[in-house]
Amino acid sequence: MIVRVATLDDEPGSRPKYHIWTEQDVAWLEGEDLPRYSQWQPDG
């Protein structure tokens, strides 16, 4: 499921486990200490 943060009015009650599709992220998006995958996360 993909949910854009700007569409939420309240705390969602859960936190991200990893970031996907990061191959074209800009430097200012980094900061969270979560696994990052350039495309889709590996099966695991």
Chimera marker file (.cmm) of the C-alpha trace (Angstrom):
<marker_set name="trace">
<marker id="1" x="0.000" y="0.000" z="0.000" r="1" g="1" b="0" radius="0.5"/>
<marker id="2" x="1.277" y="3.446" z="-0.802" r="1" g="1" b="0" radius="0.5"/>
<marker id="3" x="-0.069" y="6.340" z="1.222" r="1" g="1" b="0" radius="0.5"/>
<marker id="4" x="1.137" y="9.850" z="0.639" r="1" g="1" b="0" radius="0.5"/>
<marker id="5" x="1.924" y="11.532" z="3.944" r="1" g="1" b="0" radius="0.5"/>
<marker id="6" x="0.211" y="14.768" z="2.945" r="1" g="1" b="0" radius="0.5"/>
<marker id="7" x="-3.132" y="12.934" z="2.694" r="1" g="1" b="0" radius="0.5"/>
<marker id="8" x="-3.189" y="12.079" z="6.411" r="1" g="1" b="0" radius="0.5"/>
<marker id="9" x="-4.905" y="14.316" z="8.934" r="1" g="1" b="0" radius="0.5"/>
<marker id="10" x="-4.000" y="12.280" z="12.024" r="1" g="1" b="0" radius="0.5"/>
<marker id="11" x="-1.236" y="9.995" z="13.279" r="1" g="1" b="0" radius="0.5"/>
<marker id="12" x="-1.603" y="6.737" z="11.302" r="1" g="1" b="0" radius="0.5"/>
<marker id="13" x="-0.737" y="4.519" z="14.283" r="1" g="1" b="0" radius="0.5"/>
<marker id="14" x="2.081" y="2.672" z="12.525" r="1" g="1" b="0" radius="0.5"/>
<marker id="15" x="5.556" y="3.514" z="11.282" r="1" g="1" b="0" radius="0.5"/>
<marker id="16" x="7.400" y="2.676" z="8.057" r="1" g="1" b="0" radius="0.5"/>
<marker id="17" x="9.617" y="-0.426" z="8.017" r="1" g="1" b="0" radius="0.5"/>
<marker id="18" x="11.679" y="0.506" z="4.962" r="1" g="1" b="0" radius="0.5"/>
<marker id="19" x="11.823" y="2.888" z="2.000" r="1" g="1" b="0" radius="0.5"/>
<marker id="20" x="11.326" y="1.682" z="-1.579" r="1" g="1" b="0" radius="0.5"/>
<marker id="21" x="11.955" y="3.308" z="-4.967" r="1" g="1" b="0" radius="0.5"/>
<marker id="22" x="14.802" y="5.406" z="-3.575" r="1" g="1" b="0" radius="0.5"/>
<marker id="23" x="17.097" y="5.311" z="-6.595" r="1" g="1" b="0" radius="0.5"/>
<marker id="24" x="16.203" y="8.918" z="-7.451" r="1" g="1" b="0" radius="0.5"/>
<marker id="25" x="15.759" y="10.336" z="-3.942" r="1" g="1" b="0" radius="0.5"/>
<marker id="26" x="17.221" y="13.730" z="-3.230" r="1" g="1" b="0" radius="0.5"/>
<marker id="27" x="19.709" y="14.127" z="-0.373" r="1" g="1" b="0" radius="0.5"/>
<marker id="28" x="17.322" y="16.075" z="1.886" r="1" g="1" b="0" radius="0.5"/>
<marker id="29" x="14.945" y="13.084" z="2.064" r="1" g="1" b="0" radius="0.5"/>
<marker id="30" x="17.461" y="11.000" z="3.973" r="1" g="1" b="0" radius="0.5"/>
<marker id="31" x="17.625" y="10.937" z="7.731" r="1" g="1" b="0" radius="0.5"/>
<marker id="32" x="15.622" y="7.979" z="8.976" r="1" g="1" b="0" radius="0.5"/>
<marker id="33" x="17.608" y="4.914" z="9.937" r="1" g="1" b="0" radius="0.5"/>
<marker id="34" x="15.508" y="2.486" z="7.869" r="1" g="1" b="0" radius="0.5"/>
<marker id="35" x="16.522" y="0.039" z="5.141" r="1" g="1" b="0" radius="0.5"/>
<marker id="36" x="16.444" y="1.642" z="1.697" r="1" g="1" b="0" radius="0.5"/>
<marker id="37" x="15.874" y="-0.166" z="-1.597" r="1" g="1" b="0" radius="0.5"/>
<marker id="38" x="16.522" y="1.435" z="-4.962" r="1" g="1" b="0" radius="0.5"/>
<marker id="39" x="13.453" y="-0.256" z="-6.372" r="1" g="1" b="0" radius="0.5"/>
<marker id="40" x="11.039" y="-2.720" z="-4.809" r="1" g="1" b="0" radius="0.5"/>
<marker id="41" x="12.076" y="-4.428" z="-1.547" r="1" g="1" b="0" radius="0.5"/>
<marker id="42" x="13.619" y="-7.895" z="-1.911" r="1" g="1" b="0" radius="0.5"/>
<marker id="43" x="11.477" y="-10.891" z="-1.053" r="1" g="1" b="0" radius="0.5"/>
<marker id="44" x="12.435" y="-11.977" z="2.293" r="1" g="1" b="0" radius="0.5"/>
<link id1="1" id2="2" r="1" g="1" b="0" radius="0.2"/>
<link id1="2" id2="3" r="1" g="1" b="0" radius="0.2"/>
<link id1="3" id2="4" r="1" g="1" b="0" radius="0.2"/>
<link id1="4" id2="5" r="1" g="1" b="0" radius="0.2"/>
<link id1="5" id2="6" r="1" g="1" b="0" radius="0.2"/>
<link id1="6" id2="7" r="1" g="1" b="0" radius="0.2"/>
<link id1="7" id2="8" r="1" g="1" b="0" radius="0.2"/>
<link id1="8" id2="9" r="1" g="1" b="0" radius="0.2"/>
<link id1="9" id2="10" r="1" g="1" b="0" radius="0.2"/>
<link id1="10" id2="11" r="1" g="1" b="0" radius="0.2"/>
<link id1="11" id2="12" r="1" g="1" b="0" radius="0.2"/>
<link id1="12" id2="13" r="1" g="1" b="0" radius="0.2"/>
<link id1="13" id2="14" r="1" g="1" b="0" radius="0.2"/>
<link id1="14" id2="15" r="1" g="1" b="0" radius="0.2"/>
<link id1="15" id2="16" r="1" g="1" b="0" radius="0.2"/>
<link id1="16" id2="17" r="1" g="1" b="0" radius="0.2"/>
<link id1="17" id2="18" r="1" g="1" b="0" radius="0.2"/>
<link id1="18" id2="19" r="1" g="1" b="0" radius="0.2"/>
<link id1="19" id2="20" r="1" g="1" b="0" radius="0.2"/>
<link id1="20" id2="21" r="1" g="1" b="0" radius="0.2"/>
<link id1="21" id2="22" r="1" g="1" b="0" radius="0.2"/>
<link id1="22" id2="23" r="1" g="1" b="0" radius="0.2"/>
<link id1="23" id2="24" r="1" g="1" b="0" radius="0.2"/>
<link id1="24" id2="25" r="1" g="1" b="0" radius="0.2"/>
<link id1="25" id2="26" r="1" g="1" b="0" radius="0.2"/>
<link id1="26" id2="27" r="1" g="1" b="0" radius="0.2"/>
<link id1="27" id2="28" r="1" g="1" b="0" radius="0.2"/>
<link id1="28" id2="29" r="1" g="1" b="0" radius="0.2"/>
<link id1="29" id2="30" r="1" g="1" b="0" radius="0.2"/>
<link id1="30" id2="31" r="1" g="1" b="0" radius="0.2"/>
<link id1="31" id2="32" r="1" g="1" b="0" radius="0.2"/>
<link id1="32" id2="33" r="1" g="1" b="0" radius="0.2"/>
<link id1="33" id2="34" r="1" g="1" b="0" radius="0.2"/>
<link id1="34" id2="35" r="1" g="1" b="0" radius="0.2"/>
<link id1="35" id2="36" r="1" g="1" b="0" radius="0.2"/>
<link id1="36" id2="37" r="1" g="1" b="0" radius="0.2"/>
<link id1="37" id2="38" r="1" g="1" b="0" radius="0.2"/>
<link id1="38" id2="39" r="1" g="1" b="0" radius="0.2"/>
<link id1="39" id2="40" r="1" g="1" b="0" radius="0.2"/>
<link id1="40" id2="41" r="1" g="1" b="0" radius="0.2"/>
<link id1="41" id2="42" r="1" g="1" b="0" radius="0.2"/>
<link id1="42" id2="43" r="1" g="1" b="0" radius="0.2"/>
<link id1="43" id2="44" r="1" g="1" b="0" radius="0.2"/>
</marker_set>
